[in-house]
Amino acid sequence: MKADRLQLRIDDASKRHLEQAAAAAHLSLSAFVLQAAQQRADEVLADRALVHLPPRAAQNFLDALDRPATASPALRDALAGPVDVTWAD
């Protein structure tokens, strides 16, 4: 059972904007705002995640960062060809 409550003050235009988006997503306003806030929190925290590597792996990683990027022939071919996009409804 949910017990904690989060309160915030918001101007009328912002609230209407969020209500419209929530309705378009077929969610309650609370569910929409919580989902959006959690998604943004995940993005922020992912940028700050620590990666622990053993010394050799850390050195390999640093060496790879120092090397210029190269594209494989398969990637070059894929990017040079025509783009065929099909949009799903």
GUKOL-676709 format. One record per residue: z, x, y of N, C-alpha, C, O in turn; residue number from 1. Coordinates in Angstrom, 3 decimals. Example, Ala and Ser with C-alpha at 12.3 -4.5 7.8 and 13.67 -1.06 7.14 Angstrom:
REM GUKOL-676709
@n.Z->7.800, n.X->13.190, n.Y->-5.690, ca.Z->7.800, ca.X->12.300, ca.Y->-4.500, c.Z->7.800, c.X->13.200, c.Y->-3.300, o.Z->8.465, o.X->14.236, o.Y->-3.319, k->1
@n.Z->7.080, n.X->12.850, n.Y->-2.250, ca.Z->7.140, ca.X->13.670, ca.Y->-1.060, c.Z->7.870, c.X->12.900, c.Y->0.030, o.Z->8.039, o.X->13.409, o.Y->1.138, k->2
END
This chain:
REM GUKOL-676709
@n.Z->0.000, n.X->0.842, n.Y->-1.186, ca.Z->0.000, ca.X->0.000, ca.Y->0.000, c.Z->0.000, c.X->0.882, c.Y->1.243, o.Z->0.754, o.X->1.851, o.Y->1.332, k->1
@n.Z->-0.847, n.X->0.538, n.Y->2.191, ca.Z->-0.923, ca.X->1.294, ca.Y->3.433, c.Z->0.279, c.X->0.950, c.Y->4.297, o.Z->0.576, o.X->-0.221, o.Y->4.534, k->2
@n.Z->0.966, n.X->1.986, n.Y->4.762, ca.Z->2.166, ca.X->1.758, ca.Y->5.545, c.Z->2.062, c.X->2.322, c.Y->6.954, o.Z->2.673, o.X->1.791, o.Y->7.881, k->3
@n.Z->1.298, n.X->3.385, n.Y->7.123, ca.Z->1.211, ca.X->4.014, ca.Y->8.435, c.Z->0.189, c.X->3.295, c.Y->9.310, o.Z->-0.779, o.X->2.708, o.Y->8.825, k->4
@n.Z->0.436, n.X->3.362, n.Y->10.592, ca.Z->-0.433, ca.X->2.705, ca.Y->11.566, c.Z->-0.831, c.X->3.744, c.Y->12.607, o.Z->-0.021, o.X->4.580, o.Y->13.007, k->5
@n.Z->-2.080, n.X->3.681, n.Y->13.037, ca.Z->-2.588, ca.X->4.553, ca.Y->14.086, c.Z->-3.032, c.X->3.668, c.Y->15.234, o.Z->-3.856, o.X->2.773, o.Y->15.045, k->6
@n.Z->-2.499, n.X->3.907, n.Y->16.418, ca.Z->-2.863, ca.X->3.094, ca.Y->17.576, c.Z->-3.587, c.X->3.964, c.Y->18.590, o.Z->-3.262, o.X->5.138, o.Y->18.765, k->7
@n.Z->-4.580, n.X->3.368, n.Y->19.260, ca.Z->-5.247, ca.X->4.089, ca.Y->20.334, c.Z->-5.680, c.X->3.109, c.Y->21.399, o.Z->-5.934, o.X->1.936, o.Y->21.124, k->8
@n.Z->-5.759, n.X->3.603, n.Y->22.607, ca.Z->-6.221, ca.X->2.776, ca.Y->23.719, c.Z->-7.702, c.X->3.071, c.Y->23.924, o.Z->-8.147, o.X->4.216, o.Y->23.832, k->9
@n.Z->-8.458, n.X->2.000, n.Y->24.206, ca.Z->-9.897, ca.X->2.135, ca.Y->24.310, c.Z->-10.415, c.X->1.149, c.Y->25.349, o.Z->-9.880, o.X->0.047, o.Y->25.475, k->10
@n.Z->-11.451, n.X->1.533, n.Y->26.095, ca.Z->-12.015, ca.X->0.620, ca.Y->27.089, c.Z->-12.869, c.X->-0.441, c.Y->26.377, o.Z->-13.279, o.X->-0.264, o.Y->25.229, k->11
@n.Z->-13.123, n.X->-1.541, n.Y->27.086, ca.Z->-13.831, ca.X->-2.683, ca.Y->26.496, c.Z->-15.220, c.X->-2.312, c.Y->25.983, o.Z->-15.612, o.X->-2.738, o.Y->24.897, k->12
@n.Z->-15.959, n.X->-1.530, n.Y->26.749, ca.Z->-17.326, ca.X->-1.177, ca.Y->26.347, c.Z->-17.321, c.X->-0.347, c.Y->25.065, o.Z->-18.154, o.X->-0.560, o.Y->24.185, k->13
@n.Z->-16.405, n.X->0.578, n.Y->24.961, ca.Z->-16.320, ca.X->1.402, ca.Y->23.749, c.Z->-15.943, c.X->0.556, c.Y->22.550, o.Z->-16.476, o.X->0.748, o.Y->21.457, k->14
@n.Z->-15.021, n.X->-0.384, n.Y->22.749, ca.Z->-14.609, ca.X->-1.244, ca.Y->21.639, c.Z->-15.776, c.X->-2.105, c.Y->21.170, o.Z->-15.991, o.X->-2.251, o.Y->19.967, k->15
@n.Z->-16.529, n.X->-2.674, n.Y->22.106, ca.Z->-17.690, ca.X->-3.491, ca.Y->21.728, c.Z->-18.720, c.X->-2.646, c.Y->20.972, o.Z->-19.313, o.X->-3.101, o.Y->19.993, k->16
@n.Z->-18.920, n.X->-1.429, n.Y->21.434, ca.Z->-19.860, ca.X->-0.518, ca.Y->20.780, c.Z->-19.442, c.X->-0.246, c.Y->19.331, o.Z->-20.268, o.X->-0.299, o.Y->18.420, k->17
@n.Z->-18.180, n.X->0.040, n.Y->19.131, ca.Z->-17.657, ca.X->0.289, ca.Y->17.782, c.Z->-17.722, c.X->-0.970, c.Y->16.925, o.Z->-18.033, o.X->-0.894, o.Y->15.736, k->18
@n.Z->-17.434, n.X->-2.115, n.Y->17.510, ca.Z->-17.506, ca.X->-3.376, ca.Y->16.756, c.Z->-18.939, c.X->-3.660, c.Y->16.296, o.Z->-19.155, o.X->-4.116, o.Y->15.173, k->19
@n.Z->-19.908, n.X->-3.389, n.Y->17.160, ca.Z->-21.304, ca.X->-3.598, ca.Y->16.779, c.Z->-21.705, c.X->-2.670, c.Y->15.636, o.Z->-22.381, o.X->-3.085, o.Y->14.695, k->20
@n.Z->-21.284, n.X->-1.423, n.Y->15.727, ca.Z->-21.614, ca.X->-0.467, ca.Y->14.672, c.Z->-20.928, c.X->-0.848, c.Y->13.368, o.Z->-21.530, o.X->-0.757, o.Y->12.298, k->21
@n.Z->-19.681, n.X->-1.273, n.Y->13.453, ca.Z->-18.949, ca.X->-1.684, ca.Y->12.254, c.Z->-19.633, c.X->-2.879, c.Y->11.597, o.Z->-19.771, o.X->-2.927, o.Y->10.375, k->22
@n.Z->-20.055, n.X->-3.831, n.Y->12.402, ca.Z->-20.743, ca.X->-5.009, ca.Y->11.859, c.Z->-22.053, c.X->-4.600, c.Y->11.192, o.Z->-22.395, o.X->-5.118, o.Y->10.128, k->23
@n.Z->-22.783, n.X->-3.680, n.Y->11.805, ca.Z->-24.045, ca.X->-3.220, ca.Y->11.232, c.Z->-23.821, c.X->-2.505, c.Y->9.899, o.Z->-24.675, o.X->-2.540, o.Y->9.013, k->24
@n.Z->-22.669, n.X->-1.861, n.Y->9.768, ca.Z->-22.339, ca.X->-1.152, ca.Y->8.530, c.Z->-21.624, c.X->-2.060, c.Y->7.530, o.Z->-21.252, o.X->-1.614, o.Y->6.445, k->25
@n.Z->-21.431, n.X->-3.334, n.Y->7.891, ca.Z->-20.740, ca.X->-4.308, ca.Y->7.036, c.Z->-19.321, c.X->-3.832, c.Y->6.708, o.Z->-18.870, o.X->-3.910, o.Y->5.565, k->26
@n.Z->-18.635, n.X->-3.339, n.Y->7.738, ca.Z->-17.255, ca.X->-2.869, ca.Y->7.584, c.Z->-16.393, c.X->-3.515, c.Y->8.660, o.Z->-16.886, o.X->-3.931, o.Y->9.709, k->27
@n.Z->-15.110, n.X->-3.591, n.Y->8.382, ca.Z->-14.189, ca.X->-4.012, ca.Y->9.434, c.Z->-14.133, c.X->-2.896, c.Y->10.469, o.Z->-14.500, o.X->-1.755, o.Y->10.189, k->28
@n.Z->-13.676, n.X->-3.235, n.Y->11.655, ca.Z->-13.556, ca.X->-2.219, ca.Y->12.705, c.Z->-12.629, c.X->-1.102, c.Y->12.253, o.Z->-12.927, o.X->0.076, o.Y->12.453, k->29
@n.Z->-11.509, n.X->-1.467, n.Y->11.646, ca.Z->-10.557, ca.X->-0.449, ca.Y->11.179, c.Z->-11.182, c.X->0.464, c.Y->10.134, o.Z->-11.033, o.X->1.684, o.Y->10.200, k->30
@n.Z->-11.879, n.X->-0.126, n.Y->9.172, ca.Z->-12.508, ca.X->0.676, ca.Y->8.119, c.Z->-13.580, c.X->1.588, c.Y->8.691, o.Z->-13.706, o.X->2.743, o.Y->8.285, k->31
@n.Z->-14.359, n.X->1.061, n.Y->9.645, ca.Z->-15.418, ca.X->1.857, ca.Y->10.261, c.Z->-14.842, c.X->3.047, c.Y->11.017, o.Z->-15.299, o.X->4.177, o.Y->10.847, k->32
@n.Z->-13.846, n.X->2.794, n.Y->11.845, ca.Z->-13.238, ca.X->3.870, ca.Y->12.642, c.Z->-12.567, c.X->4.885, c.Y->11.736, o.Z->-12.687, o.X->6.087, o.Y->11.971, k->33
@n.Z->-11.863, n.X->4.435, n.Y->10.706, ca.Z->-11.207, ca.X->5.359, ca.Y->9.784, c.Z->-12.235, c.X->6.208, c.Y->9.054, o.Z->-12.053, o.X->7.417, o.Y->8.917, k->34
@n.Z->-13.314, n.X->5.591, n.Y->8.584, ca.Z->-14.363, ca.X->6.325, ca.Y->7.875, c.Z->-15.000, c.X->7.379, c.Y->8.782, o.Z->-15.208, o.X->8.518, o.Y->8.365, k->35
@n.Z->-15.306, n.X->6.998, n.Y->10.014, ca.Z->-15.919, ca.X->7.936, ca.Y->10.959, c.Z->-14.961, c.X->9.072, c.Y->11.299, o.Z->-15.372, o.X->10.229, o.Y->11.385, k->36
@n.Z->-13.695, n.X->8.747, n.Y->11.491, ca.Z->-12.706, ca.X->9.779, ca.Y->11.823, c.Z->-12.498, c.X->10.740, c.Y->10.652, o.Z->-12.378, o.X->11.948, o.Y->10.850, k->37
@n.Z->-12.457, n.X->10.208, n.Y->9.448, ca.Z->-12.290, ca.X->11.076, ca.Y->8.284, c.Z->-13.496, c.X->11.980, c.Y->8.086, o.Z->-13.344, o.X->13.149, o.Y->7.733, k->38
@n.Z->-14.699, n.X->11.446, n.Y->8.309, ca.Z->-15.910, ca.X->12.252, ca.Y->8.180, c.Z->-15.892, c.X->13.388, c.Y->9.190, o.Z->-16.206, o.X->14.529, o.Y->8.851, k->39
@n.Z->-15.529, n.X->13.084, n.Y->10.423, ca.Z->-15.476, ca.X->14.123, ca.Y->11.460, c.Z->-14.385, c.X->15.130, c.Y->11.147, o.Z->-14.575, o.X->16.326, o.Y->11.368, k->40
@n.Z->-13.248, n.X->14.676, n.Y->10.639, ca.Z->-12.176, ca.X->15.594, ca.Y->10.264, c.Z->-12.642, c.X->16.542, c.Y->9.169, o.Z->-12.334, o.X->17.733, o.Y->9.205, k->41
@n.Z->-13.381, n.X->16.021, n.Y->8.197, ca.Z->-13.922, ca.X->16.868, ca.Y->7.127, c.Z->-14.863, c.X->17.929, c.Y->7.692, o.Z->-14.831, o.X->19.083, o.Y->7.264, k->42
@n.Z->-15.702, n.X->17.538, n.Y->8.655, ca.Z->-16.626, ca.X->18.497, ca.Y->9.266, c.Z->-15.875, c.X->19.598, c.Y->10.000, o.Z->-16.201, o.X->20.777, o.Y->9.865, k->43
@n.Z->-14.878, n.X->19.214, n.Y->10.768, ca.Z->-14.097, ca.X->20.193, ca.Y->11.532, c.Z->-13.363, c.X->21.131, c.Y->10.595, o.Z->-13.360, o.X->22.345, o.Y->10.799, k->44
@n.Z->-12.746, n.X->20.573, n.Y->9.575, ca.Z->-11.972, ca.X->21.401, ca.Y->8.644, c.Z->-12.859, c.X->22.282, c.Y->7.788, o.Z->-12.460, o.X->23.388, o.Y->7.423, k->45
@n.Z->-14.053, n.X->21.817, n.Y->7.461, ca.Z->-14.969, ca.X->22.630, ca.Y->6.661, c.Z->-15.373, c.X->23.891, c.Y->7.413, o.Z->-15.576, o.X->24.942, o.Y->6.806, k->46
@n.Z->-15.488, n.X->23.788, n.Y->8.736, ca.Z->-15.827, ca.X->24.956, ca.Y->9.546, c.Z->-14.708, c.X->25.980, c.Y->9.575, o.Z->-14.927, o.X->27.138, o.Y->9.931, k->47
@n.Z->-13.533, n.X->25.562, n.Y->9.208, ca.Z->-12.385, ca.X->26.448, ca.Y->9.279, c.Z->-11.843, c.X->26.839, c.Y->7.904, o.Z->-10.774, o.X->27.437, o.Y->7.786, k->48
@n.Z->-12.592, n.X->26.493, n.Y->6.890, ca.Z->-12.150, ca.X->26.793, ca.Y->5.524, c.Z->-12.170, c.X->28.302, c.Y->5.286, o.Z->-13.055, o.X->29.011, o.Y->5.765, k->49
@n.Z->-11.219, n.X->28.755, n.Y->4.568, ca.Z->-11.147, ca.X->30.164, ca.Y->4.201, c.Z->-11.798, c.X->30.377, c.Y->2.850, o.Z->-11.675, o.X->29.552, o.Y->1.945, k->50
@n.Z->-12.481, n.X->31.480, n.Y->2.730, ca.Z->-13.080, ca.X->31.847, ca.Y->1.462, c.Z->-12.415, c.X->33.143, c.Y->1.021, o.Z->-12.469, o.X->34.153, o.Y->1.722, k->51
@n.Z->-11.796, n.X->33.102, n.Y->-0.137, ca.Z->-11.127, ca.X->34.288, ca.Y->-0.664, c.Z->-12.039, c.X->34.940, c.Y->-1.701, o.Z->-12.423, o.X->34.318, o.Y->-2.691, k->52
@n.Z->-12.371, n.X->36.189, n.Y->-1.456, ca.Z->-13.239, ca.X->36.925, ca.Y->-2.369, c.Z->-12.567, c.X->38.216, c.Y->-2.779, o.Z->-11.841, o.X->38.828, o.Y->-1.996, k->53
@n.Z->-12.814, n.X->38.630, n.Y->-4.023, ca.Z->-12.340, ca.X->39.955, ca.Y->-4.411, c.Z->-13.071, c.X->41.003, c.Y->-3.561, o.Z->-14.147, o.X->40.721, o.Y->-3.033, k->54
@n.Z->-12.504, n.X->42.200, n.Y->-3.425, ca.Z->-13.096, ca.X->43.200, ca.Y->-2.536, c.Z->-14.583, c.X->43.458, c.Y->-2.780, o.Z->-15.350, o.X->43.547, o.Y->-1.821, k->55
@n.Z->-15.004, n.X->43.579, n.Y->-4.028, ca.Z->-16.417, ca.X->43.868, ca.Y->-4.305, c.Z->-17.313, c.X->42.708, c.Y->-3.871, o.Z->-18.372, o.X->42.929, o.Y->-3.282, k->56
@n.Z->-16.897, n.X->41.482, n.Y->-4.157, ca.Z->-17.682, ca.X->40.314, ca.Y->-3.756, c.Z->-17.723, c.X->40.202, c.Y->-2.227, o.Z->-18.754, o.X->39.841, o.Y->-1.660, k->57
@n.Z->-16.622, n.X->40.505, n.Y->-1.571, ca.Z->-16.589, ca.X->40.467, ca.Y->-0.107, c.Z->-17.573, c.X->41.479, c.Y->0.467, o.Z->-18.282, o.X->41.172, o.Y->1.424, k->58
@n.Z->-17.626, n.X->42.669, n.Y->-0.097, ca.Z->-18.554, ca.X->43.685, ca.Y->0.384, c.Z->-20.000, c.X->43.262, c.Y->0.138, o.Z->-20.859, o.X->43.460, o.Y->0.998, k->59
@n.Z->-20.272, n.X->42.683, n.Y->-1.026, ca.Z->-21.621, ca.X->42.182, ca.Y->-1.316, c.Z->-22.030, c.X->41.103, c.Y->-0.313, o.Z->-23.176, o.X->41.058, o.Y->0.136, k->60
@n.Z->-21.093, n.X->40.250, n.Y->0.024, ca.Z->-21.348, ca.X->39.188, ca.Y->0.993, c.Z->-21.671, c.X->39.782, c.Y->2.368, o.Z->-22.638, o.X->39.378, o.Y->3.014, k->61
@n.Z->-20.860, n.X->40.735, n.Y->2.804, ca.Z->-21.095, ca.X->41.379, ca.Y->4.093, c.Z->-22.430, c.X->42.123, c.Y->4.106, o.Z->-23.151, o.X->42.091, o.Y->5.104, k->62
@n.Z->-22.758, n.X->42.787, n.Y->3.007, ca.Z->-24.042, ca.X->43.483, ca.Y->2.919, c.Z->-25.207, c.X->42.497, c.Y->3.031, o.Z->-26.204, o.X->42.783, o.Y->3.695, k->63
@n.Z->-25.080, n.X->41.352, n.Y->2.388, ca.Z->-26.137, ca.X->40.336, ca.Y->2.444, c.Z->-26.303, c.X->39.814, c.Y->3.869, o.Z->-27.425, o.X->39.552, o.Y->4.303, k->64
@n.Z->-25.208, n.X->39.660, n.Y->4.596, ca.Z->-25.299, ca.X->39.192, ca.Y->5.980, c.Z->-26.010, c.X->40.206, c.Y->6.872, o.Z->-26.667, o.X->39.836, o.Y->7.844, k->65
@n.Z->-25.874, n.X->41.482, n.Y->6.536, ca.Z->-26.496, ca.X->42.537, ca.Y->7.342, c.Z->-27.982, c.X->42.702, c.Y->7.063, o.Z->-28.694, o.X->43.287, o.Y->7.879, k->66
@n.Z->-28.473, n.X->42.197, n.Y->5.922, ca.Z->-29.892, ca.X->42.319, ca.Y->5.578, c.Z->-30.693, c.X->41.226, c.Y->6.277, o.Z->-30.241, o.X->40.086, o.Y->6.379, k->67
@n.Z->-31.894, n.X->41.582, n.Y->6.762, ca.Z->-32.722, ca.X->40.526, ca.Y->7.355, c.Z->-33.172, c.X->39.527, c.Y->6.292, o.Z->-33.370, o.X->39.879, o.Y->5.129, k->68
@n.Z->-33.327, n.X->38.305, n.Y->6.705, ca.Z->-33.742, ca.X->37.251, ca.Y->5.777, c.Z->-35.213, c.X->37.447, c.Y->5.391, o.Z->-36.034, o.X->37.880, o.Y->6.199, k->69
@n.Z->-35.510, n.X->37.123, n.Y->4.164, ca.Z->-36.895, ca.X->37.163, ca.Y->3.694, c.Z->-37.199, c.X->35.863, c.Y->2.964, o.Z->-36.343, o.X->35.300, o.Y->2.281, k->70
@n.Z->-38.413, n.X->35.407, n.Y->3.120, ca.Z->-38.833, ca.X->34.182, ca.Y->2.445, c.Z->-39.611, c.X->34.552, c.Y->1.186, o.Z->-40.460, o.X->35.444, o.Y->1.208, k->71
@n.Z->-39.319, n.X->33.875, n.Y->0.117, ca.Z->-40.044, ca.X->34.110, ca.Y->-1.131, c.Z->-41.457, c.X->33.541, c.Y->-1.003, o.Z->-41.697, o.X->32.656, o.Y->-0.181, k->72
@n.Z->-42.390, n.X->34.044, n.Y->-1.809, ca.Z->-43.749, ca.X->33.481, ca.Y->-1.766, c.Z->-43.766, c.X->31.970, c.Y->-2.033, o.Z->-44.544, o.X->31.240, o.Y->-1.419, k->73
@n.Z->-42.923, n.X->31.510, n.Y->-2.934, ca.Z->-42.887, ca.X->30.070, ca.Y->-3.237, c.Z->-42.442, c.X->29.273, c.Y->-2.012, o.Z->-42.980, o.X->28.201, o.Y->-1.738, k->74
@n.Z->-41.466, n.X->29.793, n.Y->-1.280, ca.Z->-41.011, ca.X->29.102, ca.Y->-0.070, c.Z->-42.101, c.X->29.115, c.Y->0.986, o.Z->-42.333, o.X->28.102, o.Y->1.645, k->75
@n.Z->-42.774, n.X->30.247, n.Y->1.157, ca.Z->-43.862, ca.X->30.329, ca.Y->2.128, c.Z->-44.962, c.X->29.315, c.Y->1.794, o.Z->-45.481, o.X->28.634, o.Y->2.678, k->76
@n.Z->-45.307, n.X->29.229, n.Y->0.511, ca.Z->-46.342, ca.X->28.281, ca.Y->0.093, c.Z->-45.925, c.X->26.838, c.Y->0.365, o.Z->-46.723, o.X->26.023, o.Y->0.828, k->77
@n.Z->-44.667, n.X->26.541, n.Y->0.071, ca.Z->-44.176, ca.X->25.178, ca.Y->0.273, c.Z->-44.195, c.X->24.808, c.Y->1.756, o.Z->-44.536, o.X->23.679, o.Y->2.110, k->78
@n.Z->-43.835, n.X->25.746, n.Y->2.616, ca.Z->-43.809, ca.X->25.463, ca.Y->4.045, c.Z->-45.201, c.X->25.430, c.Y->4.659, o.Z->-45.394, o.X->24.802, o.Y->5.700, k->79
@n.Z->-46.157, n.X->26.078, n.Y->4.052, ca.Z->-47.519, ca.X->26.128, ca.Y->4.590, c.Z->-48.327, c.X->24.889, c.Y->4.227, o.Z->-49.300, o.X->24.564, o.Y->4.908, k->80
@n.Z->-47.938, n.X->24.199, n.Y->3.167, ca.Z->-48.713, ca.X->23.047, ca.Y->2.704, c.Z->-48.471, c.X->21.808, c.Y->3.530, o.Z->-47.603, o.X->21.793, o.Y->4.403, k->81
@n.Z->-49.242, n.X->20.761, n.Y->3.257, ca.Z->-49.068, ca.X->19.505, ca.Y->3.982, c.Z->-47.745, c.X->18.840, c.Y->3.601, o.Z->-47.235, o.X->19.016, o.Y->2.494, k->82
@n.Z->-47.213, n.X->18.085, n.Y->4.532, ca.Z->-45.947, ca.X->17.385, ca.Y->4.313, c.Z->-46.258, c.X->15.948, c.Y->3.920, o.Z->-46.948, o.X->15.238, o.Y->4.652, k->83
@n.Z->-45.757, n.X->15.522, n.Y->2.780, ca.Z->-45.960, ca.X->14.157, ca.Y->2.313, c.Z->-44.602, c.X->13.473, c.Y->2.281, o.Z->-43.781, o.X->13.740, o.Y->1.403, k->84
@n.Z->-44.372, n.X->12.586, n.Y->3.248, ca.Z->-43.084, ca.X->11.925, ca.Y->3.363, c.Z->-43.255, c.X->10.446, c.Y->3.079, o.Z->-44.147, o.X->9.802, o.Y->3.631, k->85
@n.Z->-42.412, n.X->9.910, n.Y->2.226, ca.Z->-42.409, ca.X->8.487, ca.Y->1.951, c.Z->-41.058, c.X->7.930, c.Y->2.389, o.Z->-40.013, o.X->8.374, o.Y->1.912, k->86
@n.Z->-41.084, n.X->6.982, n.Y->3.274, ca.Z->-39.844, ca.X->6.393, ca.Y->3.779, c.Z->-39.444, c.X->5.219, c.Y->2.907, o.Z->-40.262, o.X->4.355, o.Y->2.593, k->87
@n.Z->-38.201, n.X->5.198, n.Y->2.527, ca.Z->-37.672, ca.X->4.097, ca.Y->1.720, c.Z->-37.024, c.X->3.078, c.Y->2.664, o.Z->-36.401, o.X->3.447, o.Y->3.659, k->88
@n.Z->-37.178, n.X->1.821, n.Y->2.342, ca.Z->-36.563, ca.X->0.772, ca.Y->3.161, c.Z->-35.155, c.X->0.521, c.Y->2.732, o.Z->-34.477, o.X->-0.330, o.Y->3.307, k->89
END
